[in-house]
């Protein structure tokens, strides 16, 4: 990783209000941890000097201001209210939600569709990898809880399926 890639990654983490991130690629290890209580951020890079350079301190300066749509720092994603016989399919990774296999294609499914266990429901892009998210239960799709192109967190509910 070069300095520019590290800086872009840090800016992305700040923009998405991600407080801790770890990346290991071969012999390059990168760990970024942001503390909300003191508004100081810790940056740690462990890699051979020939392969990477440390990010400039200016890339770490400042903390994003929470918006009305952003949960409070340290707060867990809010789960929708539980309803009888509903199963929630949750995101297994942090990334960007896509409802169709490619731009312009019809969505994988719509509310009211019957879903079978193992059926592809959506794609979550993480670090330029397209991860197909499959149903872990069968039933009728009653709610799609995210919008196309929306960032999603680990464990965030994506779909509600009535068994």
N, C-alpha and C positions, 0 to 999 in steps of 0.2 A: 504494500500500500504506500502511496506517496502522500505528501503533505496535503495536496488538494483533495484527494479522496477522503482523508481523515477529517479535514475541515468540513466537507460537504456532509459527511456522516454525522458529525457533531451538530451541525446546523439543522439537519433533519430530526435528530433526537430532541433538540430544543423545541423545534416547531411542533412536534407531535407530543411534547411534554412527557417523554419517556425518561424515567429517572435513572435507570440502570441498563447497561447494554454490554455484552461481551461477544467478541468475535475472535475466532481462531482459524487462521488460514495457513496451513503448512506450519512453518516455524515462526510465523508472525502472530502475536497475540495482542489484542486491543481490548481494553476495558475502560468504559466511561461510566462514571457514577456521579449523579447530581444530587446534592442535598438541598431540600427545601427549607429546613428549619433555619439554617444560618445563611442561606443564599450564597454559599461558597460551593464551588464545584471541584470535584477531584478528577484528575485525568491521569491515567496510567497506561503506558505503552511499553510492552516488553517484546523486543524484536531485535534482530541483528541490525546494526546501524546502517549497513549497506543497503538494506531493503526498505527502510522507512525513516521518516523524520517525525519528530514530535509536532503536534499541532500548535499553532501560535496561541498564546494566552488570550488574545483578543477574540478567538473563536469561541472561547468558553465564557466570556464576560456576559453578564446580564442573565436574567431569568425571564422566561416568557410570562406575560401577564395572563392570568386565567380569564377566560371569556365566559359568557353565560352558558355556552354549549360545552365547556370543558369542566369535568368534575374537579372538585377541590383537590389540591395536592395530597397524595397519600390515600385518597379515597378509592375504594374498589369500584369497578364498573357496576352500575346499578342494574340488577336483573329485573325484568318485567314481572309484574305480579303473577303469582302462580295461579293457574287455572286447572280445574279438574281434568284429568286425562290428557294434559298437554306435555309433550316431551320437547325440550329445547335443544337444538343442535348448536353447539358452541364452537367458536373458532379455536383450533388447536395451535394457532400461531399468531404473531403480530404481523400485520401487513395491510394491504389494500384489497377491499372486497370488489369482485366483479361478478355480475349476474349472468354473463354470457361468455362463450368461449373466445369471441373476438368482437371488436367494435363493429356494430352494424348487424351482428347476428341476433337472433331471437334469444331471450333469456332461457336458462336451463329449465325453469319452471315458473309457474304463477300460482297465486293463492287459489285454492280449490283443487289443485292437481293431487293425484294419488302418488305417493312416494314409496319406493321400495328400499329396504335396507341395502346399502352399497351403491345406490344411485348417486351420480354426481349432482350436487345441488348448486355449486358455485365454484369460483376460483378465488384464492387469496394469494396475491402476489407478495412475496417477501424476498428482498434483495435480488430482484429481477428473475426470480424463479416463480413459475406459475404452479401453484399447488391446488389440485382438485380436492374439494371438500365433499365427502360422501355422507349420505344419510346413515345414522347409526340406529335408526328405527323406521318401521313402516307405518304408514297412515296417511291422513289427509293434511296437506299443507294449509294451515289456517292463518299464519302471519309470517311476513318477511320483515325482520326487525332492523334491517340496515338498507342503505341506498347505494346504488351503483357508484363506485369510485370512492366510497367512504373508508377512512382508515379504521381498522378493527384491532382490538387488543386480545391477548391470550385469554381464553375463557369467556369472552363476550358472546352473549346469545345472538345467533344469526337468524334462526328459523324456529317457529313453533309448529309442531306436528301433533295432530290429534290421533291418538292410537286407536 
